[in-house]
Structure formats: C-alpha cells, structure tokens
Amino acid sequence: MTIYTIGYEGATVDAFLAALTAAGVRRVIDVRALPLSRRPGFSKSSLAAALSEVGIDYVHLKPLGTPKPGRDAAKKGDVATLTAVYEAQLALPGAQLAAARMLELADERPSALLCFERDPCHCHRTLLLDAVGEGREVVDLYA
C-alpha cells in the first residue's frame, strides 16, 4: 500500500491540485494541528472546497499535528527538537487513535498526508510515517 505526502510551501492551489490528481490521490489527510494558512486557498474550508471540485476527499486529523514547540523547531530547521516534540505527541492516546484512523483511511483509497513544509525531511509527516507506516511505500509529491 502506498501513502503519499505533500507540502504546500511555495505552491499555488492549482499546482497543488495538479500534483495530487496526476498521482491519482483521492483523499487528502490534513495532519496540521492548525489547518489555517496565510497562503490563499490552503485553510481548511477553502482547501476542502477546492479538493471537492476535483473529486478528492478531505479529512483533518488534528491529533496528528505538531504542537507549537515542534512547529517552532521546524521553522528553525531544528530537526532534533521537532523529532523529540513529535515523538511525545505520538505517544498520546488521541494521537495513537488518529494514527490508526489515518492508516484505515489511506487503505480505503489513495491518500496524501498534507502539511506545510515542501521538504518532507523537515516535516513531521515523515516522522509520523516512520513511526506508524510500516509496510507501506511512501511517495513524496511536490507541487
């Protein structure tokens, strides 16, 4: 089973949608703690509407987001702190339930995990899949 990841940093909504549809993605699983964005079109409601127009489902799993100290570390490129903060987040019961739900959703149809960072090496979505995505192929998409 394949799970895709995508970040929207520096992307337009059109390029983002094109990357998803070209890969055959049918569901976006938003793993941001705060599904808001200063980039037009990438906040929860407007993004869900744009995805719906091209036949892609949208699901937000807030417990899989990064707490503020982890987001701050990611902005600074401090991967060690991001990793420590996110490991603690994933140990929480709510995050464990959300991770199980994420895998169920991804098994139902081709899905992409969404976060901000373009480079998956600087994003918690890679840490998430390293922790719970055993046996799944991970393909990083770029808009």
C-alpha positions in Angstrom: 0.0 0.0 0.0 1.3 3.5 -0.9 0.8 6.6 1.1 1.6 10.0 -0.5 2.8 13.1 1.3 2.7 16.7 0.1 3.5 20.1 1.5 2.1 23.3 0.0 5.0 25.6 0.9 5.6 27.9 -2.2 2.8 26.2 -4.2 -0.3 27.6 -5.8 -3.6 25.8 -5.3 -3.7 24.9 -9.0 -0.2 23.3 -8.9 -1.1 21.5 -5.7 -4.3 20.1 -7.1 -2.4 19.1 -10.3 0.2 17.2 -8.4 -2.5 15.3 -6.4 -4.6 14.4 -9.4 -1.5 13.4 -11.5 -0.6 10.9 -8.8 -4.2 9.5 -8.5 -4.7 10.8 -5.0 -8.4 10.5 -3.9 -8.2 11.7 -0.3 -6.1 14.4 1.5 -5.5 13.7 5.1 -4.5 17.0 6.8 -2.1 16.4 9.6 -1.7 20.1 10.6 -2.5 20.9 14.2 -3.9 24.2 13.0 -5.5 23.9 9.5 -5.1 27.6 8.8 -2.8 29.2 6.3 -1.7 32.7 5.2 -1.4 31.2 1.7 -4.7 31.8 -0.1 -6.6 28.6 -0.6 -4.9 26.4 2.0 -7.0 27.0 5.0 -9.3 24.1 5.9 -12.7 25.3 4.4 -11.3 26.7 1.2 -8.9 23.8 0.7 -11.7 21.2 1.3 -13.9 23.0 -1.3 -11.1 23.1 -3.9 -10.3 19.4 -3.3 -14.0 18.5 -3.6 -14.2 20.2 -7.0 -11.6 17.8 -8.4 -13.1 14.7 -6.6 -10.7 14.5 -3.7 -12.0 13.9 -0.2 -10.6 16.0 2.7 -10.1 14.7 6.3 -8.5 16.7 9.1 -6.8 14.7 11.9 -5.8 17.4 14.4 -4.2 15.0 17.0 -1.5 14.2 14.4 -0.4 17.8 14.2 2.7 19.2 15.7 2.5 21.1 18.9 3.7 24.7 18.8 7.3 23.9 20.1 7.7 21.4 17.3 6.4 23.9 14.7 8.8 26.5 16.0 11.7 24.0 15.8 10.7 23.0 12.2 10.8 26.7 11.2 14.3 26.9 12.5 15.4 23.7 10.9 15.9 22.1 14.3 15.0 18.5 13.4 16.2 17.1 16.7 13.8 19.2 18.7 11.0 18.6 16.2 11.6 14.9 16.5 11.5 14.9 20.3 8.4 17.0 20.5 6.6 14.9 17.9 7.5 11.6 19.5 5.9 12.9 22.7 2.8 13.9 20.7 2.5 10.5 19.1 2.7 8.8 22.5 -0.6 10.4 23.4 -3.7 8.2 23.3 -5.6 10.6 21.0 -2.7 10.6 18.5 -2.5 6.9 18.6 -6.2 6.6 17.7 -5.8 9.2 15.0 -2.8 7.4 13.5 -4.9 4.2 13.3 -7.7 6.1 11.7 -5.2 7.7 9.2 -4.0 4.2 8.2 -7.6 3.0 7.7 -8.4 6.0 5.6 -5.3 5.5 3.5 -6.1 1.8 3.0 -9.6 2.8 1.6 -8.3 4.9 -1.3 -5.1 6.6 -2.5 -4.3 9.2 0.1 -1.8 12.0 0.7 -0.8 13.4 4.1 -0.8 17.2 4.0 1.3 19.7 5.9 3.1 23.0 5.1 6.7 22.1 4.6 7.7 21.4 1.0 10.7 19.3 2.0 9.4 16.1 3.8 12.8 15.8 5.7 11.8 19.0 7.6 8.3 17.9 8.4 6.5 15.8 11.0 4.6 13.9 8.3 7.9 11.9 7.7 8.2 11.3 11.4 4.6 10.1 11.5 5.0 7.6 8.7 8.4 6.4 10.1 6.5 5.7 13.4 3.3 4.1 12.1 3.6 3.4 8.4 5.4 0.1 8.5 4.9 -2.0 5.3 3.7 1.0 3.3 5.5 2.7 0.5 5.9 6.4 1.0 5.9 8.7 -2.1 6.6 12.4 -1.6 4.7 14.7 -4.0 5.8 18.2 -4.9 3.5 20.9 -6.3 
